[in-house]
Amino acid sequence: MTDPAKPKRPMSQKTAREFIADAHLVLRDRETRHYEVVTASGTVLGHVEPAYKTGRRSGWNGWAAGSVRSSTLSVHSTRDQAGAEALRQWIALAAAKPRSS
């Protein structure tokens, strides 16, 4: 039985990298061009979507990526770069030390 007062140990960087080794982009919505970064087992690790910038004629200017959906996602020139950024963010979250309250 685990002690609720004892914080859980974070995942190691090595274990996190092994977990994401088979991750790939999967198109979830053709109309909006939203992708998810997914492992072979189906675990969603991040999101990739078109990044829109107001004032541009084309409407969008790259790909936004994140381990969670947010309005402040970082923007990249390709989907693959955005997917890699989402995985980097996921590793940072998975390997982060638990906060003490």
Gaussian input, Z-matrix of N, CA and C with variables (Angstrom, degrees):
# hf/3-21g

backbone

0 1
 N
 C     1     B1
 C     2     B2     1     A1
 N     3     B3     2     A2     1     D1
 C     4     B4     3     A3     2     D2
 C     5     B5     4     A4     3     D3
 N     6     B6     5     A5     4     D4
 C     7     B7     6     A6     5     D5
 C     8     B8     7     A7     6     D6
 N     9     B9     8     A8     7     D7
 C    10    B10     9     A9     8     D8
 C    11    B11    10    A10     9     D9
 N    12    B12    11    A11    10    D10
 C    13    B13    12    A12    11    D11
 C    14    B14    13    A13    12    D12
 N    15    B15    14    A14    13    D13
 C    16    B16    15    A15    14    D14
 C    17    B17    16    A16    15    D15
 N    18    B18    17    A17    16    D16
 C    19    B19    18    A18    17    D17
 C    20    B20    19    A19    18    D18
 N    21    B21    20    A20    19    D19
 C    22    B22    21    A21    20    D20
 C    23    B23    22    A22    21    D21
 N    24    B24    23    A23    22    D22
 C    25    B25    24    A24    23    D23
 C    26    B26    25    A25    24    D24
 N    27    B27    26    A26    25    D25
 C    28    B28    27    A27    26    D26
 C    29    B29    28    A28    27    D27
 N    30    B30    29    A29    28    D28
 C    31    B31    30    A30    29    D29
 C    32    B32    31    A31    30    D30
 N    33    B33    32    A32    31    D31
 C    34    B34    33    A33    32    D32
 C    35    B35    34    A34    33    D33
 N    36    B36    35    A35    34    D34
 C    37    B37    36    A36    35    D35
 C    38    B38    37    A37    36    D36
 N    39    B39    38    A38    37    D37
 C    40    B40    39    A39    38    D38
 C    41    B41    40    A40    39    D39
 N    42    B42    41    A41    40    D40
 C    43    B43    42    A42    41    D41
 C    44    B44    43    A43    42    D42
 N    45    B45    44    A44    43    D43
 C    46    B46    45    A45    44    D44
 C    47    B47    46    A46    45    D45
 N    48    B48    47    A47    46    D46
 C    49    B49    48    A48    47    D47
 C    50    B50    49    A49    48    D48
 N    51    B51    50    A50    49    D49
 C    52    B52    51    A51    50    D50
 C    53    B53    52    A52    51    D51
 N    54    B54    53    A53    52    D52
 C    55    B55    54    A54    53    D53
 C    56    B56    55    A55    54    D54
 N    57    B57    56    A56    55    D55
 C    58    B58    57    A57    56    D56
 C    59    B59    58    A58    57    D57
 N    60    B60    59    A59    58    D58
 C    61    B61    60    A60    59    D59
 C    62    B62    61    A61    60    D60
 N    63    B63    62    A62    61    D61
 C    64    B64    63    A63    62    D62
 C    65    B65    64    A64    63    D63
 N    66    B66    65    A65    64    D64
 C    67    B67    66    A66    65    D65
 C    68    B68    67    A67    66    D66
 N    69    B69    68    A68    67    D67
 C    70    B70    69    A69    68    D68
 C    71    B71    70    A70    69    D69
 N    72    B72    71    A71    70    D70
 C    73    B73    72    A72    71    D71
 C    74    B74    73    A73    72    D72
 N    75    B75    74    A74    73    D73
 C    76    B76    75    A75    74    D74
 C    77    B77    76    A76    75    D75
 N    78    B78    77    A77    76    D76
 C    79    B79    78    A78    77    D77
 C    80    B80    79    A79    78    D78
 N    81    B81    80    A80    79    D79
 C    82    B82    81    A81    80    D80
 C    83    B83    82    A82    81    D81
 N    84    B84    83    A83    82    D82
 C    85    B85    84    A84    83    D83
 C    86    B86    85    A85    84    D84
 N    87    B87    86    A86    85    D85
 C    88    B88    87    A87    86    D86
 C    89    B89    88    A88    87    D87
 N    90    B90    89    A89    88    D88
 C    91    B91    90    A90    89    D89
 C    92    B92    91    A91    90    D90
 N    93    B93    92    A92    91    D91
 C    94    B94    93    A93    92    D92
 C    95    B95    94    A94    93    D93
 N    96    B96    95    A95    94    D94
 C    97    B97    96    A96    95    D95
 C    98    B98    97    A97    96    D96
 N    99    B99    98    A98    97    D97
 C   100   B100    99    A99    98    D98
 C   101   B101   100   A100    99    D99
 N   102   B102   101   A101   100   D100
 C   103   B103   102   A102   101   D101
 C   104   B104   103   A103   102   D102
 N   105   B105   104   A104   103   D103
 C   106   B106   105   A105   104   D104
 C   107   B107   106   A106   105   D105
 N   108   B108   107   A107   106   D106
 C   109   B109   108   A108   107   D107
 C   110   B110   109   A109   108   D108
 N   111   B111   110   A110   109   D109
 C   112   B112   111   A111   110   D110
 C   113   B113   112   A112   111   D111
 N   114   B114   113   A113   112   D112
 C   115   B115   114   A114   113   D113
 C   116   B116   115   A115   114   D114
 N   117   B117   116   A116   115   D115
 C   118   B118   117   A117   116   D116
 C   119   B119   118   A118   117   D117
 N   120   B120   119   A119   118   D118
 C   121   B121   120   A120   119   D119
 C   122   B122   121   A121   120   D120
 N   123   B123   122   A122   121   D121
 C   124   B124   123   A123   122   D122
 C   125   B125   124   A124   123   D123
 N   126   B126   125   A125   124   D124
 C   127   B127   126   A126   125   D125
 C   128   B128   127   A127   126   D126
 N   129   B129   128   A128   127   D127
 C   130   B130   129   A129   128   D128
 C   131   B131   130   A130   129   D129
 N   132   B132   131   A131   130   D130
 C   133   B133   132   A132   131   D131
 C   134   B134   133   A133   132   D132
 N   135   B135   134   A134   133   D133
 C   136   B136   135   A135   134   D134
 C   137   B137   136   A136   135   D135
 N   138   B138   137   A137   136   D136
 C   139   B139   138   A138   137   D137
 C   140   B140   139   A139   138   D138
 N   141   B141   140   A140   139   D139
 C   142   B142   141   A141   140   D140
 C   143   B143   142   A142   141   D141
 N   144   B144   143   A143   142   D142
 C   145   B145   144   A144   143   D143
 C   146   B146   145   A145   144   D144
 N   147   B147   146   A146   145   D145
 C   148   B148   147   A147   146   D146
 C   149   B149   148   A148   147   D147
 N   150   B150   149   A149   148   D148
 C   151   B151   150   A150   149   D149
 C   152   B152   151   A151   150   D150
 N   153   B153   152   A152   151   D151
 C   154   B154   153   A153   152   D152
 C   155   B155   154   A154   153   D153
 N   156   B156   155   A155   154   D154
 C   157   B157   156   A156   155   D155
 C   158   B158   157   A157   156   D156
 N   159   B159   158   A158   157   D157
 C   160   B160   159   A159   158   D158
 C   161   B161   160   A160   159   D159
 N   162   B162   161   A161   160   D160
 C   163   B163   162   A162   161   D161
 C   164   B164   163   A163   162   D162
 N   165   B165   164   A164   163   D163
 C   166   B166   165   A165   164   D164
 C   167   B167   166   A166   165   D165
 N   168   B168   167   A167   166   D166
 C   169   B169   168   A168   167   D167
 C   170   B170   169   A169   168   D168
 N   171   B171   170   A170   169   D169
 C   172   B172   171   A171   170   D170
 C   173   B173   172   A172   171   D171
 N   174   B174   173   A173   172   D172
 C   175   B175   174   A174   173   D173
 C   176   B176   175   A175   174   D174
 N   177   B177   176   A176   175   D175
 C   178   B178   177   A177   176   D176
 C   179   B179   178   A178   177   D177
 N   180   B180   179   A179   178   D178
 C   181   B181   180   A180   179   D179
 C   182   B182   181   A181   180   D180
 N   183   B183   182   A182   181   D181
 C   184   B184   183   A183   182   D182
 C   185   B185   184   A184   183   D183
 N   186   B186   185   A185   184   D184
 C   187   B187   186   A186   185   D185
 C   188   B188   187   A187   186   D186
 N   189   B189   188   A188   187   D187
 C   190   B190   189   A189   188   D188
 C   191   B191   190   A190   189   D189
 N   192   B192   191   A191   190   D190
 C   193   B193   192   A192   191   D191
 C   194   B194   193   A193   192   D192
 N   195   B195   194   A194   193   D193
 C   196   B196   195   A195   194   D194
 C   197   B197   196   A196   195   D195
 N   198   B198   197   A197   196   D196
 C   199   B199   198   A198   197   D197
 C   200   B200   199   A199   198   D198
 N   201   B201   200   A200   199   D199
 C   202   B202   201   A201   200   D200
 C   203   B203   202   A202   201   D201
 N   204   B204   203   A203   202   D202
 C   205   B205   204   A204   203   D203
 C   206   B206   205   A205   204   D204
 N   207   B207   206   A206   205   D205
 C   208   B208   207   A207   206   D206
 C   209   B209   208   A208   207   D207
 N   210   B210   209   A209   208   D208
 C   211   B211   210   A210   209   D209
 C   212   B212   211   A211   210   D210
 N   213   B213   212   A212   211   D211
 C   214   B214   213   A213   212   D212
 C   215   B215   214   A214   213   D213
 N   216   B216   215   A215   214   D214
 C   217   B217   216   A216   215   D215
 C   218   B218   217   A217   216   D216
 N   219   B219   218   A218   217   D217
 C   220   B220   219   A219   218   D218
 C   221   B221   220   A220   219   D219
 N   222   B222   221   A221   220   D220
 C   223   B223   222   A222   221   D221
 C   224   B224   223   A223   222   D222
 N   225   B225   224   A224   223   D223
 C   226   B226   225   A225   224   D224
 C   227   B227   226   A226   225   D225
 N   228   B228   227   A227   226   D226
 C   229   B229   228   A228   227   D227
 C   230   B230   229   A229   228   D228
 N   231   B231   230   A230   229   D229
 C   232   B232   231   A231   230   D230
 C   233   B233   232   A232   231   D231
 N   234   B234   233   A233   232   D232
 C   235   B235   234   A234   233   D233
 C   236   B236   235   A235   234   D234
 N   237   B237   236   A236   235   D235
 C   238   B238   237   A237   236   D236
 C   239   B239   238   A238   237   D237
 N   240   B240   239   A239   238   D238
 C   241   B241   240   A240   239   D239
 C   242   B242   241   A241   240   D240
 N   243   B243   242   A242   241   D241
 C   244   B244   243   A243   242   D242
 C   245   B245   244   A244   243   D243
 N   246   B246   245   A245   244   D244
 C   247   B247   246   A246   245   D245
 C   248   B248   247   A247   246   D246
 N   249   B249   248   A248   247   D247
 C   250   B250   249   A249   248   D248
 C   251   B251   250   A250   249   D249
 N   252   B252   251   A251   250   D250
 C   253   B253   252   A252   251   D251
 C   254   B254   253   A253   252   D252
 N   255   B255   254   A254   253   D253
 C   256   B256   255   A255   254   D254
 C   257   B257   256   A256   255   D255
 N   258   B258   257   A257   256   D256
 C   259   B259   258   A258   257   D257
 C   260   B260   259   A259   258   D258
 N   261   B261   260   A260   259   D259
 C   262   B262   261   A261   260   D260
 C   263   B263   262   A262   261   D261
 N   264   B264   263   A263   262   D262
 C   265   B265   264   A264   263   D263
 C   266   B266   265   A265   264   D264
 N   267   B267   266   A266   265   D265
 C   268   B268   267   A267   266   D266
 C   269   B269   268   A268   267   D267
 N   270   B270   269   A269   268   D268
 C   271   B271   270   A270   269   D269
 C   272   B272   271   A271   270   D270
 N   273   B273   272   A272   271   D271
 C   274   B274   273   A273   272   D272
 C   275   B275   274   A274   273   D273
 N   276   B276   275   A275   274   D274
 C   277   B277   276   A276   275   D275
 C   278   B278   277   A277   276   D276
 N   279   B279   278   A278   277   D277
 C   280   B280   279   A279   278   D278
 C   281   B281   280   A280   279   D279
 N   282   B282   281   A281   280   D280
 C   283   B283   282   A282   281   D281
 C   284   B284   283   A283   282   D282
 N   285   B285   284   A284   283   D283
 C   286   B286   285   A285   284   D284
 C   287   B287   286   A286   285   D285
 N   288   B288   287   A287   286   D286
 C   289   B289   288   A288   287   D287
 C   290   B290   289   A289   288   D288
 N   291   B291   290   A290   289   D289
 C   292   B292   291   A291   290   D290
 C   293   B293   292   A292   291   D291
 N   294   B294   293   A293   292   D292
 C   295   B295   294   A294   293   D293
 C   296   B296   295   A295   294   D294
 N   297   B297   296   A296   295   D295
 C   298   B298   297   A297   296   D296
 C   299   B299   298   A298   297   D297
 N   300   B300   299   A299   298   D298
 C   301   B301   300   A300   299   D299
 C   302   B302   301   A301   300   D300

   B1=1.4441
   B2=1.5324
   B3=1.3250
   B4=1.4589
   B5=1.5143
   B6=1.3284
   B7=1.4551
   B8=1.5252
   B9=1.3489
   B10=1.4598
   B11=1.5279
   B12=1.3281
   B13=1.4561
   B14=1.5238
   B15=1.3275
   B16=1.4663
   B17=1.5275
   B18=1.3504
   B19=1.4663
   B20=1.5241
   B21=1.3357
   B22=1.4597
   B23=1.5200
   B24=1.3143
   B25=1.4599
   B26=1.5224
   B27=1.3316
   B28=1.4651
   B29=1.5256
   B30=1.3135
   B31=1.4598
   B32=1.5308
   B33=1.3156
   B34=1.4670
   B35=1.5347
   B36=1.3321
   B37=1.4728
   B38=1.5268
   B39=1.3279
   B40=1.4680
   B41=1.5288
   B42=1.3216
   B43=1.4629
   B44=1.5253
   B45=1.3252
   B46=1.4630
   B47=1.5256
   B48=1.3315
   B49=1.4689
   B50=1.5253
   B51=1.3344
   B52=1.4655
   B53=1.5306
   B54=1.3317
   B55=1.4627
   B56=1.5303
   B57=1.3445
   B58=1.4626
   B59=1.5278
   B60=1.3232
   B61=1.4702
   B62=1.5318
   B63=1.3073
   B64=1.4695
   B65=1.5323
   B66=1.3185
   B67=1.4668
   B68=1.5302
   B69=1.3362
   B70=1.4669
   B71=1.5293
   B72=1.3372
   B73=1.4636
   B74=1.5236
   B75=1.3230
   B76=1.4659
   B77=1.5208
   B78=1.3282
   B79=1.4656
   B80=1.5246
   B81=1.3304
   B82=1.4622
   B83=1.5203
   B84=1.3264
   B85=1.4596
   B86=1.5224
   B87=1.3338
   B88=1.4640
   B89=1.5277
   B90=1.3041
   B91=1.4651
   B92=1.5289
   B93=1.3291
   B94=1.4676
   B95=1.5279
   B96=1.3167
   B97=1.4771
   B98=1.5192
   B99=1.3028
   B100=1.4585
   B101=1.5261
   B102=1.3304
   B103=1.4579
   B104=1.5188
   B105=1.3280
   B106=1.4503
   B107=1.5197
   B108=1.3325
   B109=1.4534
   B110=1.5206
   B111=1.3538
   B112=1.4553
   B113=1.5313
   B114=1.3453
   B115=1.4591
   B116=1.5260
   B117=1.3258
   B118=1.4656
   B119=1.5296
   B120=1.3353
   B121=1.4596
   B122=1.5313
   B123=1.3484
   B124=1.4530
   B125=1.5233
   B126=1.3136
   B127=1.4607
   B128=1.5211
   B129=1.3275
   B130=1.4626
   B131=1.5269
   B132=1.3443
   B133=1.4589
   B134=1.5172
   B135=1.3288
   B136=1.4579
   B137=1.5066
   B138=1.3218
   B139=1.4545
   B140=1.5198
   B141=1.3347
   B142=1.4649
   B143=1.5187
   B144=1.3222
   B145=1.4653
   B146=1.5193
   B147=1.3312
   B148=1.4651
   B149=1.5184
   B150=1.3195
   B151=1.4659
   B152=1.5186
   B153=1.2962
   B154=1.4566
   B155=1.5187
   B156=1.3249
   B157=1.4622
   B158=1.5183
   B159=1.2939
   B160=1.4601
   B161=1.5238
   B162=1.2986
   B163=1.4520
   B164=1.5144
   B165=1.3277
   B166=1.4627
   B167=1.5234
   B168=1.3161
   B169=1.4606
   B170=1.5258
   B171=1.3291
   B172=1.4619
   B173=1.5209
   B174=1.3264
   B175=1.4534
   B176=1.5112
   B177=1.3289
   B178=1.4581
   B179=1.5148
   B180=1.3277
   B181=1.4558
   B182=1.5207
   B183=1.3034
   B184=1.4601
   B185=1.5088
   B186=1.3269
   B187=1.4622
   B188=1.5165
   B189=1.3222
   B190=1.4572
   B191=1.5238
   B192=1.3220
   B193=1.4589
   B194=1.5113
   B195=1.3282
   B196=1.4472
   B197=1.5093
   B198=1.3160
   B199=1.4561
   B200=1.5265
   B201=1.3210
   B202=1.4652
   B203=1.5179
   B204=1.3117
   B205=1.4672
   B206=1.5170
   B207=1.3227
   B208=1.4585
   B209=1.5176
   B210=1.3012
   B211=1.4586
   B212=1.5222
   B213=1.3242
   B214=1.4601
   B215=1.5205
   B216=1.3219
   B217=1.4531
   B218=1.5241
   B219=1.3264
   B220=1.4589
   B221=1.5282
   B222=1.3592
   B223=1.4680
   B224=1.5289
   B225=1.3560
   B226=1.4677
   B227=1.5214
   B228=1.3374
   B229=1.4619
   B230=1.5293
   B231=1.3309
   B232=1.4642
   B233=1.5306
   B234=1.3349
   B235=1.4664
   B236=1.5173
   B237=1.3596
   B238=1.4611
   B239=1.5243
   B240=1.3356
   B241=1.4670
   B242=1.5260
   B243=1.3236
   B244=1.4631
   B245=1.5294
   B246=1.3314
   B247=1.4647
   B248=1.5157
   B249=1.3361
   B250=1.4621
   B251=1.5287
   B252=1.3221
   B253=1.4651
   B254=1.5287
   B255=1.3242
   B256=1.4646
   B257=1.5253
   B258=1.3280
   B259=1.4714
   B260=1.5279
   B261=1.3312
   B262=1.4620
   B263=1.5257
   B264=1.3352
   B265=1.4567
   B266=1.5314
   B267=1.3423
   B268=1.4573
   B269=1.5268
   B270=1.3440
   B271=1.4602
   B272=1.5282
   B273=1.3292
   B274=1.4610
   B275=1.5293
   B276=1.3279
   B277=1.4695
   B278=1.5203
   B279=1.3229
   B280=1.4632
   B281=1.5266
   B282=1.3274
   B283=1.4686
   B284=1.5297
   B285=1.3236
   B286=1.4621
   B287=1.5282
   B288=1.3114
   B289=1.4614
   B290=1.5265
   B291=1.3250
   B292=1.4630
   B293=1.5253
   B294=1.3182
   B295=1.4647
   B296=1.5155
   B297=1.3034
   B298=1.4741
   B299=1.5174
   B300=1.3198
   B301=1.4592
   B302=1.4895
   A1=108.44
   A2=116.59
   A3=119.97
   A4=110.66
   A5=114.38
   A6=121.13
   A7=108.85
   A8=120.07
   A9=121.18
   A10=113.16
   A11=118.27
   A12=120.78
   A13=111.76
   A14=116.39
   A15=120.75
   A16=109.20
   A17=117.86
   A18=119.25
   A19=111.58
   A20=115.88
   A21=120.80
   A22=109.52
   A23=115.99
   A24=120.53
   A25=108.82
   A26=116.49
   A27=118.93
   A28=110.60
   A29=115.26
   A30=121.21
   A31=107.47
   A32=117.39
   A33=119.41
   A34=109.17
   A35=115.92
   A36=120.89
   A37=109.87
   A38=117.09
   A39=121.39
   A40=111.00
   A41=116.92
   A42=120.93
   A43=110.67
   A44=117.05
   A45=121.07
   A46=110.62
   A47=117.73
   A48=121.36
   A49=111.46
   A50=117.51
   A51=120.63
   A52=110.60
   A53=116.71
   A54=121.67
   A55=111.85
   A56=116.94
   A57=120.52
   A58=113.22
   A59=117.88
   A60=121.42
   A61=113.05
   A62=118.52
   A63=121.27
   A64=112.85
   A65=117.74
   A66=121.31
   A67=111.14
   A68=115.67
   A69=121.41
   A70=109.53
   A71=115.20
   A72=120.89
   A73=110.16
   A74=115.67
   A75=122.42
   A76=107.42
   A77=116.47
   A78=120.95
   A79=108.94
   A80=117.01
   A81=121.72
   A82=112.77
   A83=116.82
   A84=119.67
   A85=108.72
   A86=115.74
   A87=120.96
   A88=111.90
   A89=117.10
   A90=121.02
   A91=112.27
   A92=117.06
   A93=120.83
   A94=112.89
   A95=117.50
   A96=124.05
   A97=112.50
   A98=117.91
   A99=121.77
   A100=109.05
   A101=115.14
   A102=122.47
   A103=108.93
   A104=116.05
   A105=121.74
   A106=107.92
   A107=116.57
   A108=121.87
   A109=105.61
   A110=116.29
   A111=121.90
   A112=110.14
   A113=116.65
   A114=121.12
   A115=108.75
   A116=117.15
   A117=121.45
   A118=111.31
   A119=117.63
   A120=120.91
   A121=112.49
   A122=117.52
   A123=121.00
   A124=114.85
   A125=117.64
   A126=120.84
   A127=109.99
   A128=116.79
   A129=121.69
   A130=108.12
   A131=116.03
   A132=121.29
   A133=113.19
   A134=117.36
   A135=119.56
   A136=111.90
   A137=115.61
   A138=122.83
   A139=110.03
   A140=115.87
   A141=122.75
   A142=106.42
   A143=115.70
   A144=120.09
   A145=109.65
   A146=118.10
   A147=119.94
   A148=110.61
   A149=115.65
   A150=121.07
   A151=108.26
   A152=116.66
   A153=121.91
   A154=110.30
   A155=114.97
   A156=120.70
   A157=107.24
   A158=116.74
   A159=120.27
   A160=110.03
   A161=115.60
   A162=120.78
   A163=115.10
   A164=117.74
   A165=120.44
   A166=108.80
   A167=116.30
   A168=119.94
   A169=111.99
   A170=116.88
   A171=119.70
   A172=111.94
   A173=118.05
   A174=120.93
   A175=114.31
   A176=118.64
   A177=118.54
   A178=109.96
   A179=116.05
   A180=120.31
   A181=114.58
   A182=119.01
   A183=121.28
   A184=111.13
   A185=115.21
   A186=121.57
   A187=109.81
   A188=116.09
   A189=122.37
   A190=108.35
   A191=115.68
   A192=119.62
   A193=110.45
   A194=115.07
   A195=119.71
   A196=111.46
   A197=115.40
   A198=119.37
   A199=109.90
   A200=116.34
   A201=122.30
   A202=107.72
   A203=117.72
   A204=120.56
   A205=109.20
   A206=115.22
   A207=120.66
   A208=109.22
   A209=116.87
   A210=120.24
   A211=111.71
   A212=117.90
   A213=121.69
   A214=111.52
   A215=117.89
   A216=121.43
   A217=110.45
   A218=116.73
   A219=120.51
   A220=109.40
   A221=117.17
   A222=122.34
   A223=109.89
   A224=115.63
   A225=122.81
   A226=109.61
   A227=116.40
   A228=119.80
   A229=113.22
   A230=119.53
   A231=120.93
   A232=110.47
   A233=115.64
   A234=120.63
   A235=111.42
   A236=116.52
   A237=119.81
   A238=111.73
   A239=117.31
   A240=120.32
   A241=110.48
   A242=115.73
   A243=120.15
   A244=110.63
   A245=117.24
   A246=120.84
   A247=111.84
   A248=116.83
   A249=121.06
   A250=110.69
   A251=117.31
   A252=121.42
   A253=110.89
   A254=117.29
   A255=120.54
   A256=110.21
   A257=117.06
   A258=120.45
   A259=111.12
   A260=117.41
   A261=120.48
   A262=110.07
   A263=116.68
   A264=120.94
   A265=110.92
   A266=116.59
   A267=120.25
   A268=110.61
   A269=117.07
   A270=120.71
   A271=110.30
   A272=116.64
   A273=120.58
   A274=111.15
   A275=117.31
   A276=120.63
   A277=111.70
   A278=117.57
   A279=121.88
   A280=111.32
   A281=117.59
   A282=121.32
   A283=112.63
   A284=117.67
   A285=120.88
   A286=110.74
   A287=114.47
   A288=118.95
   A289=108.65
   A290=117.44
   A291=119.63
   A292=111.08
   A293=115.36
   A294=120.58
   A295=109.30
   A296=115.00
   A297=118.28
   A298=107.94
   A299=115.72
   A300=117.89
   A301=112.85
   D1=136.05
   D2=-178.71
   D3=-88.79
   D4=146.17
   D5=179.08
   D6=-85.91
   D7=118.79
   D8=-177.45
   D9=-64.15
   D10=-22.74
   D11=179.45
   D12=-77.68
   D13=-21.01
   D14=-178.92
   D15=-87.17
   D16=122.15
   D17=-178.82
   D18=-68.90
   D19=146.92
   D20=178.26
   D21=-72.54
   D22=149.00
   D23=176.66
   D24=-77.18
   D25=140.81
   D26=178.24
   D27=-71.86
   D28=158.60
   D29=175.24
   D30=-68.35
   D31=141.67
   D32=178.36
   D33=-74.28
   D34=157.91
   D35=177.48
   D36=-58.08
   D37=-41.08
   D38=-178.67
   D39=-63.85
   D40=-45.82
   D41=179.24
   D42=-64.00
   D43=-41.07
   D44=179.14
   D45=-62.76
   D46=-42.84
   D47=178.99
   D48=-65.53
   D49=-37.45
   D50=176.34
   D51=-65.37
   D52=-37.59
   D53=-179.21
   D54=-64.60
   D55=-35.62
   D56=-176.43
   D57=-93.97
   D58=3.56
   D59=-173.67
   D60=-56.19
   D61=-33.88
   D62=-177.07
   D63=-103.05
   D64=14.41
   D65=-177.69
   D66=-68.97
   D67=145.09
   D68=179.83
   D69=-150.28
   D70=164.28
   D71=178.84
   D72=-83.10
   D73=136.61
   D74=177.32
   D75=-127.97
   D76=126.01
   D77=177.51
   D78=-71.37
   D79=120.83
   D80=-179.25
   D81=-99.71
   D82=-29.22
   D83=-178.64
   D84=-144.79
   D85=105.84
   D86=-176.70
   D87=-62.84
   D88=-36.37
   D89=-177.24
   D90=-67.10
   D91=-42.92
   D92=-178.20
   D93=-96.22
   D94=-5.86
   D95=-178.42
   D96=60.78
   D97=36.93
   D98=177.08
   D99=-88.76
   D100=130.97
   D101=178.42
   D102=-116.25
   D103=158.41
   D104=171.75
   D105=-123.67
   D106=144.74
   D107=173.06
   D108=-91.42
   D109=116.52
   D110=-169.71
   D111=-128.49
   D112=143.28
   D113=173.79
   D114=-84.18
   D115=170.88
   D116=179.20
   D117=-61.43
   D118=-29.15
   D119=179.78
   D120=-80.41
   D121=-5.84
   D122=177.30
   D123=97.77
   D124=4.65
   D125=178.54
   D126=-74.02
   D127=124.33
   D128=178.83
   D129=-83.52
   D130=123.34
   D131=-177.86
   D132=-106.01
   D133=-19.35
   D134=-178.55
   D135=-172.43
   D136=177.46
   D137=-177.91
   D138=-128.77
   D139=146.90
   D140=175.04
   D141=-133.67
   D142=130.86
   D143=-178.45
   D144=-149.56
   D145=159.95
   D146=177.33
   D147=-60.82
   D148=140.52
   D149=178.11
   D150=-99.66
   D151=120.44
   D152=-178.68
   D153=-98.94
   D154=140.07
   D155=178.19
   D156=-128.86
   D157=127.03
   D158=-179.24
   D159=-68.35
   D160=148.35
   D161=177.50
   D162=90.93
   D163=-4.83
   D164=178.59
   D165=-97.97
   D166=141.72
   D167=-179.55
   D168=-65.87
   D169=-38.86
   D170=-177.79
   D171=-74.42
   D172=-19.47
   D173=177.15
   D174=93.21
   D175=-40.67
   D176=-179.26
   D177=-131.71
   D178=154.50
   D179=-170.83
   D180=-132.71
   D181=24.96
   D182=178.66
   D183=149.29
   D184=-158.22
   D185=-177.37
   D186=-123.45
   D187=130.18
   D188=178.04
   D189=-95.65
   D190=143.33
   D191=-177.86
   D192=-137.42
   D193=150.74
   D194=175.24
   D195=-172.12
   D196=159.61
   D197=177.24
   D198=-80.51
   D199=-16.73
   D200=173.02
   D201=-135.56
   D202=154.52
   D203=177.52
   D204=-73.46
   D205=131.57
   D206=-177.22
   D207=-155.79
   D208=160.37
   D209=177.21
   D210=-83.59
   D211=-5.57
   D212=-178.48
   D213=-115.45
   D214=45.08
   D215=-179.80
   D216=-77.99
   D217=147.34
   D218=176.97
   D219=-72.27
   D220=150.34
   D221=-175.00
   D222=-110.50
   D223=137.15
   D224=-178.77
   D225=-131.61
   D226=159.16
   D227=-175.63
   D228=-79.14
   D229=-23.37
   D230=178.99
   D231=-127.52
   D232=158.82
   D233=175.99
   D234=-62.20
   D235=-40.39
   D236=-178.61
   D237=-63.61
   D238=-41.13
   D239=176.87
   D240=-62.96
   D241=-41.28
   D242=178.74
   D243=-64.83
   D244=-40.52
   D245=177.27
   D246=-62.98
   D247=-40.80
   D248=177.77
   D249=-63.72
   D250=-38.33
   D251=177.37
   D252=-65.10
   D253=-40.33
   D254=177.59
   D255=-61.95
   D256=-40.26
   D257=178.00
   D258=-67.69
   D259=-38.75
   D260=177.81
   D261=-61.30
   D262=-42.43
   D263=178.65
   D264=-64.74
   D265=-38.84
   D266=179.91
   D267=-64.84
   D268=-42.51
   D269=178.10
   D270=-61.12
   D271=-42.32
   D272=179.28
   D273=-61.11
   D274=-39.86
   D275=177.83
   D276=-70.66
   D277=-42.97
   D278=-176.50
   D279=-68.19
   D280=-32.68
   D281=-176.83
   D282=-96.64
   D283=1.27
   D284=-177.98
   D285=-70.39
   D286=143.81
   D287=176.50
   D288=-72.49
   D289=142.00
   D290=179.43
   D291=-63.43
   D292=143.71
   D293=177.66
   D294=-75.42
   D295=142.59
   D296=174.18
   D297=-93.08
   D298=142.13
   D299=-176.89
   D300=-93.17

